[in-house]
Amino acid sequence: MVTVITITNQKGGTGKTTLSALLAFALTELNKKVLLIDLDPQAHLSSFFIKPNDLENIEGSLHMALGQRFKIVKINDRLGIIPSRLDYMVRAYRGELPMTRPYAIDERLRRPSRLRMEPAITGRYDYVIIDTPPELYPPTIWGLYAADYIIIPSNLEELSLMGVRLLIKDILPDVFLYSKHEVKVLGIALTNITKRYRPETIEKINNAIVKFIRDKIPRTLHNRFYVRPLFKTIIHRHNELRDVVYRPRRWEIPISRIMRRNEELFNEVREFGKEVLDRETLFQHLQ
């Protein structure tokens, strides 16, 4: 069965889309086969790989949520994507989203899990990585309720960290209690961080989050969080990642080429992928 990892933070600008692409790259470098699902109607993740004009007629993630035929676009032998489209925002405006179905992408008319039973997915991919919108509206909920694991990206800006706390305190307990899956939080990934922050500062932030979880989350749910909330691997601020989701013709520059321009960035991303796999393995051993 595939492992589903959802990348989410209700605060915008925390690097969800970039981290989704980087994690997919890291896992493929580690010999895993990865399917990306873009649930954000802004379609930035999709535009990393597909020309915007070509996205207009692709049956993508919303079609999947509606129980309709959807397309997996094969990027290479180890990577594919179920894309989003900008016109999904129009369909949301018209009320065409399945608003009351938290499992919209994970089940099909009450039949077994679509993500975990679809031969086109289970027969080809080891991991599904879901990129979500910043707002807590239906596509974000679909991603949360489809997840086996959740990764929360953040930088050290106050509102970004506040988004982390709100997600932990007000959203995740419901997901833990009502999801059909044993959802766990792999950790909080620091991205776009300058190197001026000392290790002692990062450790203080980690300890503050540990205390927050202990104080705000019922004790019976503490085991859903990795013991060290912050990933040890940090994705620092690099020129190669600056405004990468807004660059013109970005679909013509594979993410692998961007990574190989900077050895330090390449190593950070690869180490992050290894840490994700290590944390998943530890959770499995604790079950």
Beta strands, then each sheet from edge to edge (+ up, - down):
strand 1: 3-7
strand 2: 34-38
strand 3: 73-76
strand 4: 79-82
strand 5: 127-131
strand 6: 149-154
strand 7: 184-193
strand 8: 235-236
sheet 1: 3+ 4- 2- 5- 1- 6- 7- 8-
end
